[in-house]
Structures are given as structure tokens and as C-alpha cells.
Amino acid sequence: MATPNSGIYPTRTCTPESLRTLASFLELALDEGKSVVVMRIGKQLRSVYVGNPSGALEDLTDSGVVDAFQADEMLMLTCLGINRITADGQHYRFIRSVRYIADRQVVVFTPI
């Protein structure tokens, strides 16, 4: 049985940079037992936080920014619900969901 995102990603011979970036943030989240939260901060950039998305924005740890193209590609190569990706030989399983934090819609990647 194919995974939901099997139509795009598995046919590639190398890991897209966007998934390598996502994997690095997932590693941070795994180390802390938290989630990765991606929030729009304008047209060109997205803020990335690690923490509990059920809490307040102030409770999240600012972990950097990614450009909009890279963030959009992360979304294109993953789907809502359970995902499995391989980035540079390392396998990751996570759930992608959507929430609102501080009246802003965010995308949450929670390792499982």
C-alpha cells in the first residue's frame, strides 16, 4: 500500500533540501519531546518554533526561519496526517496538522 505522499517523493534519487531542513527541525523536536511549528511572517519568510503547539506563542522556542519557497515545498512533499520521509538515509515519522496560535494559522509537524 502506498503512503499518501508516495506519488511525489519516493521517485526522487536525492533528498530535497526542504525535507533535509524539515528533518533538522524534527531532530530538535525529537530531542525535546516537542513539535515543530511553522508560522508565516510575511510573504518571503516563515518562522520555525519548537515546542508544545497547545500553549502560547511565548512558550515556543524560536528555532529559526525558512524562506517561503522551502516551506511551501515542505507542504507539497508532505500531507495532513501521518507522514514518513527519508532524509539523507534517516527515516522520520510524523503527523502534520494545522492549528491556530495567537490568532495565526500554523502548520505543526509532530514526530511519532
N, C-alpha and C positions, 0 to 999 in steps of 0.2 A: 504494500500500500504506500502510495506516495505521500510525503509530507505536504502541508499546504503551500509552502514556498519552494517546492521541488521543481517547479516549472522554470524558474529563473536561475537560481544559484548553483545547483549541482553540475550544470553543464559547463561552468567556468573551470579553467585549469589553474587559476591562482585566486587567492583571496582578495576581493575588492578592498580598497583602502578604507572604505566606510565601515565594512564589517570588522576589519582589524581595529579600527578606532572604537567601535562598539565593544569588541572583545576586551580592550584595555579598560574600559569603564566597567564592564561586567566583572573583571578581576577585582577592581576596587570594591565593588558592591559585595562580591563573594567574601572578601577579606573581612568586611564589616557586618556581614549578615543583613545587608540592606538592599535597596533597589536603585536603579539608575533612572533619573528623572530628566527629561529633555524639554526645555521651555523656550518658546520663541521670544527673542528680544530685539525685534526689528525685522527688516527684510533679509538681511545678509547673514545674521548670526543666530545661533541657538545656545543658550546656557545649559550646562550639564551639571546636575547635582547628584550626590549620593546620599541616601537617607530613607526615612520612612515617609512615603507619599501621603500617608493618612494624617500627618502632622502639619504644622505651619511651615511656610516657606523659610522662616528664620531658623527652623530646626534642621534644615538640609545643609549639607556641606557642599560649598561651591567647588566643583571639580574641574572647571574649565569651560571652554566654548568650542563649538564646531561651526564650520560655515554651513549655510543653508543647503547648499548642494549636497554636502556629505550627509547631513541629517535627512534630507529628502531621500537619498539613496538607501539609507538605513531602513527607512519606512517602506521603500519599494521592495527591498530584499527580505523583509520580514512581514508577518501578518499579525492581526489581532489574535490573541490566544497563545497556544503553545507553539514554540519555535525551537528548531535545532539548527545550529550552524557550526561550521568548522572554520576556524581562523588559524592559519599557519600550523595546522596539524592538531590543534587543541579543540576539543568538542565542547560546545556550550548548549545548555537547555535553559530556556527562559520563557516567561509569559509576558507578552506585550499587551498593555491595556492603556486606557485613556482615563484621566481624572481631571478635576479642577483643583488648583491650588491658588490661593489669593486671587480668585476670580479669573484665572487664566487656565486655558486648556493645556495639559501637559501629556506627554507620552511617557509611560512607565515601562521599564524593562526589569522584570524581577527574576533573578536566577532561581532555578529549581533543581 
